[in-house]
């Protein structure tokens, strides 16, 4: 893996990693970390018949286990960690 490039802005950090074609990445990968949430954004070179498709992975690394997510103005959706789902 190439050396990542790290940028810090207030409480956030952004890490940029060069594309790795062997992993089907058609561009650099960006990881944003803030408020205990990690967001990975990259483009996938192949996804079924499509090419150069945006890919986003969100992970809540905080202790509360609740993450509110909205995609394309479709309304907020609750996502809980597995441990929070079984406790509820």
N, CA, C and O atoms as a printed pandas DataFrame, in Angstrom:
     atom_number atom_name residue_name chain_id  residue_number  x_coord  y_coord  z_coord
0              1         N          UNK        A               1    0.845   -1.172    0.000
1              2        CA          UNK        A               1    0.000    0.000    0.000
2              3         C          UNK        A               1    0.891    1.235    0.000
3              4         O          UNK        A               1    1.854    1.304    0.763
4              5         N          UNK        A               2    0.577    2.212   -0.851
5              6        CA          UNK        A               2    1.362    3.446   -0.859
6              7         C          UNK        A               2    1.209    4.190    0.462
7              8         O          UNK        A               2    0.250    3.964    1.201
8              9         N          UNK        A               3    2.155    5.077    0.755
9             10        CA          UNK        A               3    2.078    5.869    1.983
10            11         C          UNK        A               3    0.859    6.776    1.950
11            12         O          UNK        A               3    0.665    7.505    0.977
12            13         N          UNK        A               4    0.029    6.749    2.996
13            14        CA          UNK        A               4   -1.135    7.640    3.035
14            15         C          UNK        A               4   -0.704    9.080    3.327
15            16         O          UNK        A               4    0.331    9.325    3.946
16            17         N          UNK        A               5   -1.520   10.013    2.869
17            18        CA          UNK        A               5   -1.303   11.434    3.114
18            19         C          UNK        A               5   -2.350   11.880    4.123
19            20         O          UNK        A               5   -3.542   11.676    3.890
20            21         N          UNK        A               6   -1.946   12.477    5.229
21            22        CA          UNK        A               6   -2.862   12.845    6.307
22            23         C          UNK        A               6   -3.012   14.354    6.381
23            24         O          UNK        A               6   -2.027   15.091    6.340
24            25         N          UNK        A               7   -4.273   14.814    6.494
25            26        CA          UNK        A               7   -4.585   16.240    6.661
26            27         C          UNK        A               7   -5.468   16.375    7.891
27            28         O          UNK        A               7   -6.400   15.592    8.077
28            29         N          UNK        A               8   -5.183   17.353    8.723
29            30        CA          UNK        A               8   -6.008   17.599    9.911
30            31         C          UNK        A               8   -6.678   18.960    9.770
31            32         O          UNK        A               8   -6.035   19.955    9.436
32            33         N          UNK        A               9   -7.982   18.983   10.032
33            34        CA          UNK        A               9   -8.769   20.207    9.975
34            35         C          UNK        A               9   -9.648   20.222   11.216
35            36         O          UNK        A               9  -10.566   19.410   11.337
36            37         N          UNK        A              10   -9.378   21.128   12.126
37            38        CA          UNK        A              10  -10.073   21.215   13.409
38            39         C          UNK        A              10  -10.096   19.848   14.075
39            40         O          UNK        A              10   -9.036   19.299   14.377
40            41         N          UNK        A              11  -11.300   19.273   14.318
41            42        CA          UNK        A              11  -11.402   17.967   14.984
42            43         C          UNK        A              11  -11.394   16.809   13.995
43            44         O          UNK        A              11  -11.481   15.651   14.403
44            45         N          UNK        A              12  -11.293   17.099   12.711
45            46        CA          UNK        A              12  -11.389   16.060   11.683
46            47         C          UNK        A              12  -10.018   15.718   11.118
47            48         O          UNK        A              12   -9.083   16.518   11.164
48            49         N          UNK        A              13   -9.928   14.509   10.586
49            50        CA          UNK        A              13   -8.738   14.128    9.828
50            51         C          UNK        A              13   -9.192   13.519    8.511
51            52         O          UNK        A              13  -10.200   12.816    8.441
52            53         N          UNK        A              14   -8.423   13.809    7.475
53            54        CA          UNK        A              14   -8.686   13.250    6.154
54            55         C          UNK        A              14   -7.418   12.543    5.711
55            56         O          UNK        A              14   -6.345   13.144    5.654
56            57         N          UNK        A              15   -7.549   11.271    5.401
57            58        CA          UNK        A              15   -6.426   10.482    4.915
58            59         C          UNK        A              15   -6.674   10.144    3.455
59            60         O          UNK        A              15   -7.761    9.690    3.097
60            61         N          UNK        A              16   -5.676   10.362    2.612
61            62        CA          UNK        A              16   -5.774   10.070    1.185
62            63         C          UNK        A              16   -4.766    8.980    0.857
63            64         O          UNK        A              16   -3.586    9.081    1.195
64            65         N          UNK        A              17   -5.254    7.931    0.188
65            66        CA          UNK        A              17   -4.397    6.813   -0.212
66            67         C          UNK        A              17   -4.495    6.666   -1.722
67            68         O          UNK        A              17   -5.588    6.704   -2.288
68            69         N          UNK        A              18   -3.357    6.498   -2.368
69            70        CA          UNK        A              18   -3.338    6.343   -3.823
70            71         C          UNK        A              18   -4.166    5.140   -4.265
71            72         O          UNK        A              18   -4.333    4.176   -3.518
72            73         N          UNK        A              19   -4.674    5.211   -5.474
73            74        CA          UNK        A              19   -5.464    4.125   -6.062
74            75         C          UNK        A              19   -4.666    2.835   -6.104
75            76         O          UNK        A              19   -3.448    2.845   -6.282
76            77         N          UNK        A              20   -5.377    1.714   -5.936
77            78        CA          UNK        A              20   -4.768    0.388   -6.045
78            79         C          UNK        A              20   -5.602   -0.423   -7.035
79            80         O          UNK        A              20   -6.597   -1.039   -6.654
80            81         N          UNK        A              21   -5.198   -0.422   -8.296
81            82        CA          UNK        A              21   -5.986   -1.113   -9.329
82            83         C          UNK        A              21   -6.231   -2.589   -9.038
83            84         O          UNK        A              21   -7.251   -3.133   -9.463
84            85         N          UNK        A              22   -5.320   -3.252   -8.322
85            86        CA          UNK        A              22   -5.534   -4.677   -8.021
86            87         C          UNK        A              22   -6.738   -4.878   -7.104
87            88         O          UNK        A              22   -7.321   -5.962   -7.070
88            89         N          UNK        A              23   -7.120   -3.812   -6.346
89            90        CA          UNK        A              23   -8.301   -3.874   -5.485
90            91         C          UNK        A              23   -9.538   -3.291   -6.167
91            92         O          UNK        A              23  -10.540   -3.017   -5.506
92            93         N          UNK        A              24   -9.471   -3.104   -7.472
93            94        CA          UNK        A              24  -10.576   -2.569   -8.272
94            95         C          UNK        A              24  -10.926   -1.134   -7.909
95            96         O          UNK        A              24  -12.082   -0.730   -8.038
96            97         N          UNK        A              25   -9.943   -0.352   -7.454
97            98        CA          UNK        A              25  -10.153    1.068   -7.184
98            99         C          UNK        A              25   -9.707    1.853   -8.402
99           100         O          UNK        A              25   -8.574    1.706   -8.862
100          101         N          UNK        A              26  -10.595    2.688   -8.928
101          102        CA          UNK        A              26  -10.220    3.458  -10.104
102          103         C          UNK        A              26   -9.691    4.842   -9.746
103          104         O          UNK        A              26   -9.347    5.621  -10.635
104          105         N          UNK        A              27   -9.623    5.152   -8.460
105          106        CA          UNK        A              27   -9.094    6.440   -8.030
106          107         C          UNK        A              27   -8.614    6.350   -6.594
107          108         O          UNK        A              27   -8.687    5.299   -5.956
108          109         N          UNK        A              28   -8.125    7.466   -6.107
109          110        CA          UNK        A              28   -7.645    7.527   -4.727
110          111         C          UNK        A              28   -8.778    7.226   -3.751
111          112         O          UNK        A              28   -9.951    7.387   -4.089
112          113         N          UNK        A              29   -8.433    6.791   -2.550
113          114        CA          UNK        A              29   -9.402    6.554   -1.477
114          115         C          UNK        A              29   -9.246    7.655   -0.446
115          116         O          UNK        A              29   -8.130    8.060   -0.121
116          117         N          UNK        A              30  -10.374    8.142    0.071
117          118        CA          UNK        A              30  -10.393    9.213    1.063
118          119         C          UNK        A              30  -11.110    8.704    2.300
119          120         O          UNK        A              30  -12.228    8.197    2.209
120          121         N          UNK        A              31  -10.472    8.837    3.458
121          122        CA          UNK        A              31  -11.122    8.475    4.710
122          123         C          UNK        A              31  -11.214    9.722    5.569
123          124         O          UNK        A              31  -10.208   10.364    5.869
124          125         N          UNK        A              32  -12.438   10.054    5.962
125          126        CA          UNK        A              32  -12.697   11.200    6.823
126          127         C          UNK        A              32  -13.093   10.666    8.187
127          128         O          UNK        A              32  -13.977    9.816    8.289
128          129         N          UNK        A              33  -12.446   11.157    9.235
129          130        CA          UNK        A              33  -12.771   10.743   10.600
130          131         C          UNK        A              33  -13.093   11.977   11.429
131          132         O          UNK        A              33  -12.285   12.900   11.531
132          133         N          UNK        A              34  -14.293   11.980   12.025
133          134        CA          UNK        A              34  -14.706   13.067   12.901
134          135         C          UNK        A              34  -15.879   12.587   13.757
135          136         O          UNK        A              34  -16.707   11.808   13.285
136          137         N          UNK        A              35  -15.955   13.036   14.991
137          138        CA          UNK        A              35  -17.041   12.692   15.919
138          139         C          UNK        A              35  -17.182   11.184   16.132
139          140         O          UNK        A              35  -18.286   10.711   16.400
140          141         N          UNK        A              36  -16.110   10.429   16.021
141          142        CA          UNK        A              36  -16.176    8.985   16.204
142          143         C          UNK        A              36  -16.755    8.245   15.014
143          144         O          UNK        A              36  -17.084    7.063   15.113
144          145         N          UNK        A              37  -16.881    8.939   13.884
145          146        CA          UNK        A              37  -17.415    8.328   12.669
146          147         C          UNK        A              37  -16.320    8.329   11.609
147          148         O          UNK        A              37  -15.611    9.320   11.429
148          149         N          UNK        A              38  -16.195    7.205   10.915
149          150        CA          UNK        A              38  -15.239    7.079    9.825
150          151         C          UNK        A              38  -16.014    6.894    8.524
151          152         O          UNK        A              38  -16.882    6.027    8.428
152          153         N          UNK        A              39  -15.693    7.717    7.521
153          154        CA          UNK        A              39  -16.339    7.622    6.212
154          155         C          UNK        A              39  -15.250    7.372    5.176
155          156         O          UNK        A              39  -14.333    8.180    5.027
156          157         N          UNK        A              40  -15.350    6.267    4.471
157          158        CA          UNK        A              40  -14.406    5.925    3.414
158          159         C          UNK        A              40  -15.104    6.177    2.084
159          160         O          UNK        A              40  -16.199    5.667    1.847
160          161         N          UNK        A              41  -14.470    6.964    1.214
161          162        CA          UNK        A              41  -15.044    7.290   -0.087
162          163         C          UNK        A              41  -14.016    6.957   -1.158
163          164         O          UNK        A              41  -12.860    7.374   -1.087
164          165         N          UNK        A              42  -14.461    6.199   -2.146
165          166        CA          UNK        A              42  -13.581    5.872   -3.272
166          167         C          UNK        A              42  -14.437    5.533   -4.471
167          168         O          UNK        A              42  -15.664    5.530   -4.377
168          169         N          UNK        A              43  -13.813    5.249   -5.586
169          170        CA          UNK        A              43  -14.529    4.817   -6.782
170          171         C          UNK        A              43  -14.114    3.384   -7.076
171          172         O          UNK        A              43  -12.934    3.038   -7.019
172          173         N          UNK        A              44  -15.098    2.562   -7.389
173          174        CA          UNK        A              44  -14.808    1.174   -7.762
174          175         C          UNK        A              44  -14.700    1.092   -9.280
175          176         O          UNK        A              44  -15.554    1.601  -10.007
176          177         N          UNK        A              45  -13.653    0.454   -9.736
177          178        CA          UNK        A              45  -13.447    0.325  -11.174
178          179         C          UNK        A              45  -14.530   -0.546  -11.808
179          180         O          UNK        A              45  -14.930   -0.323  -12.951
180          181         N          UNK        A              46  -14.997   -1.537  -11.056
181          182        CA          UNK        A              46  -16.024   -2.449  -11.598
182          183         C          UNK        A              46  -17.044   -2.753  -10.525
183          184         O          UNK        A              46  -16.691   -3.016   -9.375
184          185         N          UNK        A              47  -18.302   -2.717  -10.899
185          186        CA          UNK        A              47  -19.397   -3.160  -10.036
186          187         C          UNK        A              47  -20.435   -3.765  -10.959
187          188         O          UNK        A              47  -21.276   -3.058  -11.515
188          189         N          UNK        A              48  -20.369   -5.084  -11.119
189          190        CA          UNK        A              48  -21.242   -5.733  -12.091
190          191         C          UNK        A              48  -20.896   -5.209  -13.480
191          192         O          UNK        A              48  -19.725   -5.165  -13.858
192          193         N          UNK        A              49  -21.906   -4.815  -14.233
193          194        CA          UNK        A              49  -21.633   -4.300  -15.588
194          195         C          UNK        A              49  -21.182   -2.832  -15.578
195          196         O          UNK        A              49  -20.715   -2.329  -16.600
196          197         N          UNK        A              50  -21.317   -2.137  -14.434
197          198        CA          UNK        A              50  -20.965   -0.718  -14.368
198          199         C          UNK        A              50  -19.485   -0.537  -14.055
199          200         O          UNK        A              50  -18.851   -1.418  -13.474
200          201         N          UNK        A              51  -18.945    0.608  -14.442
201          202        CA          UNK        A              51  -17.554    0.940  -14.144
202          203         C          UNK        A              51  -17.479    2.308  -13.494
203          204         O          UNK        A              51  -18.359    3.148  -13.685
204          205         N          UNK        A              52  -16.423    2.527  -12.725
205          206        CA          UNK        A              52  -16.147    3.804  -12.077
206          207         C          UNK        A              52  -17.331    4.263  -11.221
207          208         O          UNK        A              52  -17.845    5.368  -11.399
208          209         N          UNK        A              53  -17.757    3.402  -10.289
209          210        CA          UNK        A              53  -18.931    3.633   -9.455
210          211         C          UNK        A              53  -18.515    4.168   -8.091
211          212         O          UNK        A              53  -17.591    3.624   -7.485
212          213         N          UNK        A              54  -19.179    5.240   -7.574
213          214        CA          UNK        A              54  -18.852    5.720   -6.229
214          215         C          UNK        A              54  -19.169    4.662   -5.178
215          216         O          UNK        A              54  -20.179    3.963   -5.269
216          217         N          UNK        A              55  -18.290    4.551   -4.176
217          218        CA          UNK        A              55  -18.460    3.608   -3.071
218          219         C          UNK        A              55  -18.235    4.380   -1.777
219          220         O          UNK        A              55  -17.246    5.101   -1.643
220          221         N          UNK        A              56  -19.155    4.230   -0.821
221          222        CA          UNK        A              56  -19.039    4.907    0.472
222          223         C          UNK        A              56  -19.262    3.881    1.578
223          224         O          UNK        A              56  -20.246    3.141    1.564
224          225         N          UNK        A              57  -18.341    3.846    2.531
225          226        CA          UNK        A              57  -18.453    2.961    3.692
226          227         C          UNK        A              57  -18.455    3.847    4.930
227          228         O          UNK        A              57  -17.558    4.673    5.104
228          229         N          UNK        A              58  -19.469    3.680    5.801
229          230        CA          UNK        A              58  -19.578    4.482    7.016
230          231         C          UNK        A              58  -19.497    3.552    8.216
231          232         O          UNK        A              58  -20.170    2.523    8.268
232          233         N          UNK        A              59  -18.666    3.925    9.178
233          234        CA          UNK        A              59  -18.520    3.108   10.381
234          235         C          UNK        A              59  -18.564    4.008   11.602
235          236         O          UNK        A              59  -17.812    4.978   11.697
236          237         N          UNK        A              60  -19.452    3.681   12.540
237          238        CA          UNK        A              60  -19.554    4.422   13.789
238          239         C          UNK        A              60  -18.597    3.795   14.783
239          240         O          UNK        A              60  -18.806    2.661   15.217
240          241         N          UNK        A              61  -17.561    4.510   15.146
241          242        CA          UNK        A              61  -16.570    3.994   16.077
242          243         C          UNK        A              61  -16.804    4.526   17.482
243          244         O          UNK        A              61  -16.006    4.279   18.387
244          245         N          UNK        A              62  -17.905    5.259   17.665
245          246        CA          UNK        A              62  -18.231    5.818   18.965
246          247         C          UNK        A              62  -18.854    4.787   19.884
247          248         O          UNK        A              62  -19.115    3.656   19.472
248          249         N          UNK        A              63  -19.093    5.173   21.128
249          250        CA          UNK        A              63  -19.618    4.261   22.133
250          251         C          UNK        A              63  -21.135    4.161   22.131
251          252         O          UNK        A              63  -21.684    3.201   22.671
252          253         N          UNK        A              64  -21.834    5.141   21.529
253          254        CA          UNK        A              64  -23.287    5.172   21.655
254          255         C          UNK        A              64  -24.001    4.142   20.781
255          256         O          UNK        A              64  -25.118    3.742   21.108
256          257         N          UNK        A              65  -23.393    3.703   19.686
257          258        CA          UNK        A              65  -23.986    2.658   18.860
258          259         C          UNK        A              65  -25.071    3.111   17.923
259          260         O          UNK        A              65  -25.594    2.287   17.171
260          261         N          UNK        A              66  -25.449    4.396   17.923
261          262        CA          UNK        A              66  -26.502    4.900   17.049
262          263         C          UNK        A              66  -25.898    5.829   16.014
263          264         O          UNK        A              66  -25.094    6.703   16.337
264          265         N          UNK        A              67  -26.297    5.629   14.760
265          266        CA          UNK        A              67  -25.828    6.458   13.665
266          267         C          UNK        A              67  -27.044    6.828   12.825
267          268         O          UNK        A              67  -27.773    5.942   12.379
268          269         N          UNK        A              68  -27.276    8.122   12.600
269          270        CA          UNK        A              68  -28.357    8.580   11.732
270          271         C          UNK        A              68  -27.761    8.873   10.369
271          272         O          UNK        A              68  -26.777    9.606   10.265
272          273         N          UNK        A              69  -28.356    8.299    9.308
273          274        CA          UNK        A              69  -27.817    8.430    7.958
274          275         C          UNK        A              69  -28.935    8.850    7.010
275          276         O          UNK        A              69  -30.056    8.347    7.084
276          277         N          UNK        A              70  -28.607    9.780    6.120
277          278        CA          UNK        A              70  -29.539   10.169    5.067
278          279         C          UNK        A              70  -28.797   10.105    3.739
279          280         O          UNK        A              70  -27.679   10.607    3.623
280          281         N          UNK        A              71  -29.420    9.487    2.736
281          282        CA          UNK        A              71  -28.812    9.349    1.416
282          283         C          UNK        A              71  -29.730    9.998    0.392
283          284         O          UNK        A              71  -30.912    9.662    0.316
284          285         N          UNK        A              72  -29.201   10.918   -0.387
285          286        CA          UNK        A              72  -29.939   11.576   -1.462
286          287         C          UNK        A              72  -31.290   12.133   -1.016
287          288         O          UNK        A              72  -32.287   11.978   -1.721
288          289         N          UNK        A              73  -31.328   12.775    0.142
289          290        CA          UNK        A              73  -32.550   13.403    0.656
290          291         C          UNK        A              73  -33.721   12.432    0.786
291          292         O          UNK        A              73  -34.875   12.816    0.594
292          293         N          UNK        A              74  -33.425   11.182    1.111
293          294        CA          UNK        A              74  -34.477   10.160    1.223
294          295         C          UNK        A              74  -35.008   10.015    2.642
295          296         O          UNK        A              74  -35.786    9.102    2.916
296          297         N          UNK        A              75  -34.603   10.899    3.547
297          298        CA          UNK        A              75  -35.022   10.821    4.940
298          299         C          UNK        A              75  -33.971   10.136    5.791
299          300         O          UNK        A              75  -33.166    9.344    5.301
300          301         N          UNK        A              76  -33.995   10.458    7.080
301          302        CA          UNK        A              76  -33.027    9.875    8.003
302          303         C          UNK        A              76  -33.391    8.438    8.336
303          304         O          UNK        A              76  -34.565    8.091    8.467
304          305         N          UNK        A              77  -32.372    7.619    8.469
305          306        CA          UNK        A              77  -32.544    6.225    8.864
306          307         C          UNK        A              77  -31.606    5.949   10.024
307          308         O          UNK        A              77  -30.458    6.392   10.021
308          309         N          UNK        A              78  -32.093    5.218   11.016
309          310        CA          UNK        A              78  -31.270    4.831   12.161
310          311         C          UNK        A              78  -30.503    3.561   11.853
311          312         O          UNK        A              78  -31.047    2.606   11.299
312          313         N          UNK        A              79  -29.259    3.565   12.214
313          314        CA          UNK        A              79  -28.424    2.372   12.123
314          315         C          UNK        A              79  -27.772    2.190   13.479
315          316         O          UNK        A              79  -27.209    3.134   14.033
316          317         N          UNK        A              80  -27.843    0.989   14.014
317          318        CA          UNK        A              80  -27.249    0.687   15.323
318          319         C          UNK        A              80  -26.199   -0.401   15.165
319          320         O          UNK        A              80  -26.263   -1.229   14.256
320          321         N          UNK        A              81  -25.230   -0.378   16.076
321          322        CA          UNK        A              81  -24.244   -1.452   16.063
322          323         C          UNK        A              81  -24.943   -2.755   16.445
323          324         O          UNK        A              81  -26.012   -2.727   17.055
324          325         N          UNK        A              82  -24.369   -3.857   16.102
325          326        CA          UNK        A              82  -24.978   -5.159   16.389
326          327         C          UNK        A              82  -25.235   -5.340   17.887
327          328         O          UNK        A              82  -26.261   -5.894   18.280
328          329         N          UNK        A              83  -24.302   -4.873   18.721
329          330        CA          UNK        A              83  -24.493   -5.036   20.162
330          331         C          UNK        A              83  -25.692   -4.221   20.654
331          332         O          UNK        A              83  -26.400   -4.645   21.567
332          333         N          UNK        A              84  -25.917   -3.050   20.046
333          334        CA          UNK        A              84  -27.072   -2.219   20.411
334          335         C          UNK        A              84  -28.370   -2.859   19.926
335          336         O          UNK        A              84  -29.392   -2.751   20.604
336          337         N          UNK        A              85  -28.353   -3.525   18.765
337          338        CA          UNK        A              85  -29.552   -4.171   18.227
338          339         C          UNK        A              85  -30.003   -5.308   19.144
339          340         O          UNK        A              85  -31.197   -5.470   19.393
340          341         N          UNK        A              86  -29.060   -6.085   19.640
341          342        CA          UNK        A              86  -29.428   -7.235   20.478
342          343         C          UNK        A              86  -29.846   -6.795   21.874
343          344         O          UNK        A              86  -30.616   -7.493   22.534
344          345         N          UNK        A              87  -29.351   -5.647   22.335
345          346        CA          UNK        A              87  -29.704   -5.149   23.659
346          347         C          UNK        A              87  -31.094   -4.512   23.680
347          348         O          UNK        A              87  -31.731   -4.455   24.732
348          349         N          UNK        A              88  -31.569   -4.032   22.523
349          350        CA          UNK        A              88  -32.863   -3.332   22.455
350          351         C          UNK        A              88  -34.043   -4.285   22.513
351          352         O          UNK        A              88  -35.192   -3.847   22.466
